[in-house]
Each structure stands twice: as structure tokens, then as C-alpha cells.
């Protein structure tokens, strides 16, 4: 089965975990509706429900790749997967579970623009 995945952090091009997507098809860049907040957890980001748009990329991938990324994202403990509407169709997004751990917000909505 094929899945669409919206990635916003370490899975994006040029970032530390992009190799997980080496067999996935890049479909394009995408900015979400202003329904989220992006936080910096140090080595990786967290997205929760909020009021900002998030910058990312959409990929087409298979069951095996999605399962590997679920392990990376520690689903369902650290993150959960939900679907969002995109111009490419419904795509999965990983949302952070424990908002009490968040304090460094990235108001730009773009993990790749962090300082």
C-alpha cells in the first residue's frame, strides 16, 4: 500500500534522518493550514495543535518505510500519526504527545530555518 507523508523536521531533505526516505518519491513542498505549533526539542522538532503554518515536504512511500519511520518517531509513545489534507491528498503527519515538555517555539514554522 502507498501512503503520503508530510515531514517537517529531521526527515526533510538535507536533514539527519532523510535517509529513511531514500526509496520514497518526493512529491513537493507544502505549508499546512495555520493549525499547528512547531517546537525545538534540541536534536529534533515537535509539532502540536496550535495557530501557525508549518513548512514541510510530501512524500509517497510504502508500508515498510512508514513502519520504519513509525519506529523512529516512537509511535504511539512519543508521537502519534494523524492525517491532514494536502494538495496531493490526505497525508500522515506526526504530532507530539506530551506538550508539557515543550518550551522553545519556532515561530517561523520551518525547522530548516532554526538558528
RAWOVEN-V192349 format. One record per run of one state. SS is the DSSP state (2 for helix, 1 for strand, 0 for the rest). FROM is the first residue (numbers start at 1). TO is the last residue. Records with the same first field share a line. If there is no record, write none. Layout:
BEGIN
SS->FROM-TO, FROM-TO
END
This chain:
BEGIN
0->1-1, 8-17, 22-24, 32-35, 41-44, 50-51, 53-54, 73-74, 76-78, 87-88, 97-98, 102-104, 106-110, 114-115
1->2-7, 25-31, 36-40, 45-49, 52-52, 55-62, 75-75, 79-86, 89-96, 105-105
2->18-21, 63-72, 99-101, 111-113
END
